[in-house]
């Protein structure tokens, strides 16, 4: 089963994690410098719940944003 929401299709996306050094300017420093970056994945908050989908009760991975907004009907 893919790590994607059944309703909106939200799936993992790749990004970067930055390592910074130095004090930021608004705190009186010379500015923070990026001294390293690493690839990482941002994963959606998926929950496996029973839903009513196309007239059939089934277990599916649905993101919390869809659950909260009421896009699904819990079985």
C-alpha positions, 0 to 999 in steps of 0.5 A: 500500500502506498504511503499516500492519502486515498482522498487527496493523494498527499504523499511523501515529498523530498526536502532538505534539513539545514545545519546552521552556525552563527547568531542570527542578525535580529539577535545582534549577530553577523547572520546564520550561515548554512554549513551543511544540508542533508536530504530527508523526506516529509511524510504526511500524517496518515491514519488507517481508519474505516471509511465509507468510500464509494458505498463500501466500508473499507480500511484506508490510509487517510491524512489527518487534514482530510479527516478534520475537514470532513471530506470522509465519512467514518464507518 
